Amino acid sequence: MTDKTSPTQDQRPTRDRPDDDPYLWLEDVDGAAALAWVEAQNDDTLARFADAAFARDRETARALMDRPDRIAMVRRRGDSFYNFWKDAEHPRGLWRRTRESEYRTGTPDWDILLDLDALAAAEGEDWVWAGADLLPKTRDRALLKLSRGGGDATVLREFDMTTRAFIGDGFVLPEAKGGATWLDRDTLLLSSALGEGMATRAGYPRTVRVWTRGSDPEAATILFETAPDNMGVWAGVERPVGEERIVIAERTGFFDGFLHLANRDGVATRLDIPSDAEIHLHHDGLAVQPRTAWSVDGRTHAPDTVLAMSLSDFLAGDRDFAVLWEPSERRALQDVFWSGKRLIIGALDNLSPRFGLCERDSTGWTHRPLPGLPAIGTVSVWPLDADADEADGELSALVQDPVTPPTLLAIPPALSTPTVLRTTPATFDAAGLNVTRHEAISADGTRIPYVQTGPAGVTGEAPVHMTAYGGFKVSILPTYQAVMGKLWLERGGTSVVANIRGGGEFGTPWHEAGRREGKASAHDDFAAVAADLVARRITTPHRIAAEGGSNGGLLIANMLTRYPERFGALFCTIPLIDMRRYTKLLAGASWIAEYGDPDDPADWAFLQDISAYHRAEAGRPYPPTLIATSRRDDRVHPGHARKMAAKLHAMGYGTAFYEPAAGGHGYGNDSTQAATFMALGIGFLRQSIGWNPQPV
């Protein structure tokens, strides 16, 4: 079934007339006319798809997200483990802590620090938790970040950890993007867009200021500032023994920037390292990961090579870096971080996880693998200690795969066998499900891997859920999805995760191949996977349901306009779609390095080919589509989704649209909101591909 009715003649905007946009009024997020349009669309969509099956699915999804036996993820501060927890009784959440010993024995007695539901009710605010920064050493004060509705902009308030109350005359920062961190009990390091001229073009902070207690934050002394057209600037504090070092990260673009070392009197130095390199700094440890080939000290290092030396030697002029890790065609760097004096390197070897530890002694650097981690599935590793200055080398790890629930491990500083801290019980019946890996051939001959999870055997009519991301060097690996498993896999469906270009699954070259001019090739990759599923007789085009969000929403919008014949239904969420105006909407200007600049004619020449808003035209056999966004998304403007839906409606397509009032850049702030969003999307996809399985 196609979603096509009688077209109209007005197909604006078009690639020939990209600025003739009749739907600009929908960019007024809270405008009366725009909100009236949104509410009418919501009513229509819910009337069409919020049936009894949707209600059951929503309750199932909500119950899964609120399960009391799921893992309470923790970070250590001092001798306590801290956690933020949501459940059915506390949908906004509880900030809490427990003694480390109690958590490790499995019977923690949680000490409630803040009940966010009670706070929101008392203050009449739609508060969403955005994190906490504890005063070092004493940990008796905290800076809490609270978001209204889930947006990136936050309010900062000082909290007394002893009385469990906000300090009335303490540090308070009005809503803005960015934040602050402690210099000392009476001084904060402020990286905030608050104030006239304090935001960059992208809406992020453009200054670092030193803010003293009792003073006006907008009058705080400026320590550093970046140009208004740059992406932004952020700052942190390191405390090597007997020292205080301010580290300022200046981002001139999404993939470029500089690291400055400073003190309270000003900037001391800018590290002489290429702007496109990633720098990992901890006390006297310096690790560098170049994005492009870097020639230094007579040697040329390939992109993603991990180089290390002492910071003191580097500042003294030494450039004799030790080479700790090197990439190959399918051996890709994923993560680099310090844990105490050790450097942890995470990589994918042909998509299999590999983690190693590097440390330096009197003879040089040594490397050894982290013990007890699986070589298949998806593995994440991070320092247990939230405060890097207090890290003792203990690591946390989370291991999982599409049919195996997550297990939380503790890797002790001695690197002995990991200890299992928590295991999530299964949330769906995985009996009979196979996880297999395949490769499709894209339009230009590139091999595109994808992971398929579903029943064994070939029917040729499998209901397939496809997803991918393909941008910003983000790797999308197959994980255990409780809701998708219960509502799709357990009922006989198949899921597919595609590793298209633009991601980081095969390192910087893979990202580069799907960036700017290559973005269209990344979209070709996804279409090639859909075609390969048909060629392998897994399914047919009308049984393929595809979903993607944010940059993945741009992907799905392009499947609609470029490859409509390969899909049976599309769920396009919190999407980027209008590539002509994206740099003028919220944080869009910060993504020019990923997509290109539409104001540059040379860039618009290729951007117009992936601007689904301009490519959409009447009379095409577009599959049924649901476009969903969030009103409080202050990262990707909801106008993208609104305008695309409005244009499709004007051309006669029955495209569905959904926009809840809260949620930020995601599917919801609590389990009810997220469950509604997910159940609506899954139900829409199942109905649109003609699949009506009964609940198990």
Secondary structure, 3 states (H helix, E strand, C coil): CCCCCCCCCCCCCCCCCCCCCCCHHHHCCCCHHHHHHHHHHHHHHHHHHCCHHHHHHHHHHHHHHCCCCCCCCCEEECCEEEEEECCCCCCCCEEEEEEHHHHHHCCCCCEEEEEHHHHHHHHCCCEEEEEEEECCCCCCEEEEEEEECCCCCEEEEEEECCCCEECCCCCEEEEECEEEEEEECCEEEEEECCCCCCECCCCCECEEEEEECCCCHHHCEEEEECCCCCCEEEEEEECCCCCCEEEEEEEEECCEEEEEEEECCEEEEECCCCCCCEEEEECCEEEEECCCCEEECCEEECCCCEEEEEHHHHHCCCCCCEEEECCECCEEEEEEEEECCEEEEEEEECCEEEEEEEEEECCEEEEEECCCCCCCCEEEEEECECCHHHCCCCEEEEEEECCEEEEEEEECCCCCCCEEEEECCCCCCCCCEEEEEEEEECCCCCEEEEEEEEECCCCCCCCEEEECCCCCCCCCCCCCCHHHHHHHHCCCCEEEEECCCCCCCCCHHHHHHCCHHHHHHHHHHHHHHHHHHHHCCCCCHHHEEEEEECHHHHHHHHHHHHCHHHCCEEEEECCCCCCCCHHHCHHHHHHHHHHCCCCCHHHHHHHCCCCHHHHCCCCCCCCCEEEECCCCCCCCCCHHHHHHHHHHHHCCCCCEEECCCCCCCCCCCCHHHHHHHHHHHHHHHHHHCCCCCCCC
